[in-house]
Amino acid sequence: MSFRVRLTREAEADLQSIQESIQGQQGLSVAYESMMVSRRNQFSLLNEELVNTRGLVKDGYVPRNRQLELERLIILEFPDMAMLRAFYGSPEYTPLIALRQACTTSDVTIVDGYLP
């Protein structure tokens, strides 16, 4: 087999591998776009729920999530993520994290980018 034929076959094999990789990346891109659409929908629903929850709380009602059977719902609002991180990592709050985790079972949901 000549040098040229061997190089041509190697290049064809490399090209085939690259094309398969591109197809795989295209599939991932489609899946990622689908996930982003789903996330946008979830974000929209969370924003709607937050608006409804604010209204209920202002009227004196205590909202409950029937699926989780929550005993209490606490909403903390911050102007931006930097302020949230500053609060959560502050020396004043850090010791309270361990106390909260030892005494309660809780879930935290952070909704970024919502402006009332």
Phi and psi in degrees as GROMACS dihedral restraints (atoms count N, CA, C in turn):
[ dihedral_restraints ]
;  ai    aj    ak    al  type     phi  dphi    fc
    3     4     5     6     1   -77.5    20    10
    4     5     6     7     1   161.0    20    10
    6     7     8     9     1   -59.6    20    10
    7     8     9    10     1   -41.8    20    10
    9    10    11    12     1   -65.2    20    10
   10    11    12    13     1   -42.6    20    10
   12    13    14    15     1   -64.6    20    10
   13    14    15    16     1   -42.0    20    10
   15    16    17    18     1   -63.2    20    10
   16    17    18    19     1   -43.3    20    10
   18    19    20    21     1   -64.0    20    10
   19    20    21    22     1   -39.5    20    10
   21    22    23    24     1   -63.3    20    10
   22    23    24    25     1   -43.9    20    10
   24    25    26    27     1   -65.9    20    10
   25    26    27    28     1   -39.8    20    10
   27    28    29    30     1   -64.7    20    10
   28    29    30    31     1   -41.5    20    10
   30    31    32    33     1   -65.1    20    10
   31    32    33    34     1   -39.8    20    10
   33    34    35    36     1   -64.6    20    10
   34    35    36    37     1   -40.9    20    10
   36    37    38    39     1   -64.8    20    10
   37    38    39    40     1   -42.3    20    10
   39    40    41    42     1   -63.0    20    10
   40    41    42    43     1   -42.3    20    10
   42    43    44    45     1   -62.5    20    10
   43    44    45    46     1   -44.3    20    10
   45    46    47    48     1   -58.9    20    10
   46    47    48    49     1   -43.9    20    10
   48    49    50    51     1   -63.2    20    10
   49    50    51    52     1   -42.2    20    10
   51    52    53    54     1   -65.3    20    10
   52    53    54    55     1   -42.3    20    10
   54    55    56    57     1   -63.8    20    10
   55    56    57    58     1   -39.9    20    10
   57    58    59    60     1   -64.7    20    10
   58    59    60    61     1   -38.9    20    10
   60    61    62    63     1   -64.2    20    10
   61    62    63    64     1   -41.9    20    10
   63    64    65    66     1   -63.0    20    10
   64    65    66    67     1   -42.4    20    10
   66    67    68    69     1   -62.4    20    10
   67    68    69    70     1   -41.9    20    10
   69    70    71    72     1   -62.3    20    10
   70    71    72    73     1   -42.5    20    10
   72    73    74    75     1   -65.4    20    10
   73    74    75    76     1   -36.8    20    10
   75    76    77    78     1   -64.8    20    10
   76    77    78    79     1   -39.9    20    10
   78    79    80    81     1   -63.0    20    10
   79    80    81    82     1   -41.7    20    10
   81    82    83    84     1   -64.2    20    10
   82    83    84    85     1   -37.6    20    10
   84    85    86    87     1   -64.3    20    10
   85    86    87    88     1   -41.9    20    10
   87    88    89    90     1   -64.1    20    10
   88    89    90    91     1   -44.0    20    10
   90    91    92    93     1   -63.9    20    10
   91    92    93    94     1   -40.1    20    10
   93    94    95    96     1   -64.3    20    10
   94    95    96    97     1   -42.9    20    10
   96    97    98    99     1   -63.2    20    10
   97    98    99   100     1   -40.8    20    10
   99   100   101   102     1   -62.2    20    10
  100   101   102   103     1   -41.9    20    10
  102   103   104   105     1   -63.7    20    10
  103   104   105   106     1   -40.4    20    10
  105   106   107   108     1   -65.2    20    10
  106   107   108   109     1   -38.2    20    10
  108   109   110   111     1   -63.0    20    10
  109   110   111   112     1   -43.2    20    10
  111   112   113   114     1   -62.8    20    10
  112   113   114   115     1   -42.5    20    10
  114   115   116   117     1   -64.3    20    10
  115   116   117   118     1   -40.5    20    10
  117   118   119   120     1   -61.4    20    10
  118   119   120   121     1   -41.3    20    10
  120   121   122   123     1   -64.0    20    10
  121   122   123   124     1   -42.9    20    10
  123   124   125   126     1   -62.3    20    10
  124   125   126   127     1   -43.2    20    10
  126   127   128   129     1   -61.2    20    10
  127   128   129   130     1   -42.5    20    10
  129   130   131   132     1   -62.3    20    10
  130   131   132   133     1   -44.0    20    10
  132   133   134   135     1   -64.7    20    10
  133   134   135   136     1   -39.6    20    10
  135   136   137   138     1   -63.4    20    10
  136   137   138   139     1   -42.2    20    10
  138   139   140   141     1   -61.8    20    10
  139   140   141   142     1   -43.1    20    10
  141   142   143   144     1   -63.2    20    10
  142   143   144   145     1   -43.5    20    10
  144   145   146   147     1   -63.9    20    10
  145   146   147   148     1   -37.9    20    10
  147   148   149   150     1   -64.7    20    10
  148   149   150   151     1   -43.2    20    10
  150   151   152   153     1   -60.9    20    10
  151   152   153   154     1   -46.3    20    10
  153   154   155   156     1   -63.0    20    10
  154   155   156   157     1   -40.8    20    10
  156   157   158   159     1   -65.5    20    10
  157   158   159   160     1   -42.3    20    10
  159   160   161   162     1   -57.6    20    10
  160   161   162   163     1   -44.8    20    10
  162   163   164   165     1   -62.3    20    10
  163   164   165   166     1   -42.8    20    10
  165   166   167   168     1   -64.5    20    10
  166   167   168   169     1   -44.1    20    10
  168   169   170   171     1   -63.7    20    10
  169   170   171   172     1   -41.7    20    10
  171   172   173   174     1   -62.7    20    10
  172   173   174   175     1   -31.5    20    10
  174   175   176   177     1   -84.6    20    10
  175   176   177   178     1     0.6    20    10
  177   178   179   180     1    94.3    20    10
  178   179   180   181     1     3.3    20    10
  180   181   182   183     1   -85.6    20    10
  181   182   183   184     1   152.3    20    10
  183   184   185   186     1  -107.2    20    10
  184   185   186   187     1   107.8    20    10
  186   187   188   189     1   -68.7    20    10
  187   188   189   190     1   146.1    20    10
  189   190   191   192     1  -130.3    20    10
  190   191   192   193     1   144.3    20    10
  192   193   194   195     1   -99.2    20    10
  193   194   195   196     1   108.6    20    10
  195   196   197   198     1   -66.0    20    10
  196   197   198   199     1   -26.9    20    10
  198   199   200   201     1   -69.8    20    10
  199   200   201   202     1   -38.7    20    10
  201   202   203   204     1   -97.1    20    10
  202   203   204   205     1   -11.2    20    10
  204   205   206   207     1    50.7    20    10
  205   206   207   208     1    55.8    20    10
  207   208   209   210     1   -70.2    20    10
  208   209   210   211     1   138.8    20    10
  210   211   212   213     1   -81.6    20    10
  211   212   213   214     1   -30.5    20    10
  213   214   215   216     1  -155.2    20    10
  214   215   216   217     1   151.9    20    10
  216   217   218   219     1  -125.1    20    10
  217   218   219   220     1   126.4    20    10
  219   220   221   222     1  -118.5    20    10
  220   221   222   223     1   128.5    20    10
  222   223   224   225     1  -115.7    20    10
  223   224   225   226     1   122.1    20    10
  225   226   227   228     1  -114.0    20    10
  226   227   228   229     1   131.8    20    10
  228   229   230   231     1  -116.7    20    10
  229   230   231   232     1   139.2    20    10
  231   232   233   234     1  -130.0    20    10
  232   233   234   235     1   150.1    20    10
  234   235   236   237     1   -62.7    20    10
  235   236   237   238     1   -30.4    20    10
  237   238   239   240     1  -160.9    20    10
  238   239   240   241     1   173.0    20    10
  240   241   242   243     1   -64.7    20    10
  241   242   243   244     1   -32.3    20    10
  243   244   245   246     1   -62.3    20    10
  244   245   246   247     1   -40.4    20    10
  246   247   248   249     1   -68.5    20    10
  247   248   249   250     1   -38.6    20    10
  249   250   251   252     1   -61.4    20    10
  250   251   252   253     1   -48.0    20    10
  252   253   254   255     1   -62.8    20    10
  253   254   255   256     1   -39.1    20    10
  255   256   257   258     1   -63.0    20    10
  256   257   258   259     1   -42.4    20    10
  258   259   260   261     1   -63.8    20    10
  259   260   261   262     1   -51.0    20    10
  261   262   263   264     1   -64.5    20    10
  262   263   264   265     1   -34.5    20    10
  264   265   266   267     1   -93.2    20    10
  265   266   267   268     1     5.0    20    10
  267   268   269   270     1   -69.9    20    10
  268   269   270   271     1   150.2    20    10
  270   271   272   273     1   -61.7    20    10
  271   272   273   274     1   -26.4    20    10
  273   274   275   276     1   -73.4    20    10
  274   275   276   277     1   -36.8    20    10
  276   277   278   279     1   -90.5    20    10
  277   278   279   280     1   -29.1    20    10
  279   280   281   282     1   -50.7    20    10
  280   281   282   283     1   -46.8    20    10
  282   283   284   285     1   -66.1    20    10
  283   284   285   286     1   -25.4    20    10
  285   286   287   288     1   -75.0    20    10
  286   287   288   289     1   -22.1    20    10
  288   289   290   291     1   -61.8    20    10
  289   290   291   292     1   -49.4    20    10
  291   292   293   294     1   -61.6    20    10
  292   293   294   295     1   -41.4    20    10
  294   295   296   297     1   -62.8    20    10
  295   296   297   298     1   -46.4    20    10
  297   298   299   300     1   -61.0    20    10
  298   299   300   301     1   -44.5    20    10
  300   301   302   303     1   -68.0    20    10
  301   302   303   304     1   -31.9    20    10
  303   304   305   306     1   -74.4    20    10
  304   305   306   307     1   -27.7    20    10
  306   307   308   309     1  -103.6    20    10
  307   308   309   310     1   -13.3    20    10
  309   310   311   312     1  -139.0    20    10
  310   311   312   313     1   164.0    20    10
  312   313   314   315     1  -111.0    20    10
  313   314   315   316     1   122.5    20    10
  315   316   317   318     1  -142.2    20    10
  316   317   318   319     1   156.5    20    10
  318   319   320   321     1  -121.7    20    10
  319   320   321   322     1   140.2    20    10
  321   322   323   324     1  -116.6    20    10
  322   323   324   325     1   130.2    20    10
  324   325   326   327     1  -121.7    20    10
  325   326   327   328     1   127.7    20    10
  327   328   329   330     1  -112.4    20    10
  328   329   330   331     1   125.1    20    10
  330   331   332   333     1  -111.1    20    10
  331   332   333   334     1   110.7    20    10
  333   334   335   336     1   -95.7    20    10
  334   335   336   337     1   138.0    20    10
  336   337   338   339     1    94.1    20    10
  337   338   339   340     1     4.7    20    10
  339   340   341   342     1   -85.3    20    10
  340   341   342   343     1   126.9    20    10
  342   343   344   345     1  -122.1    20    10
  343   344   345   346     1   119.5    20    10
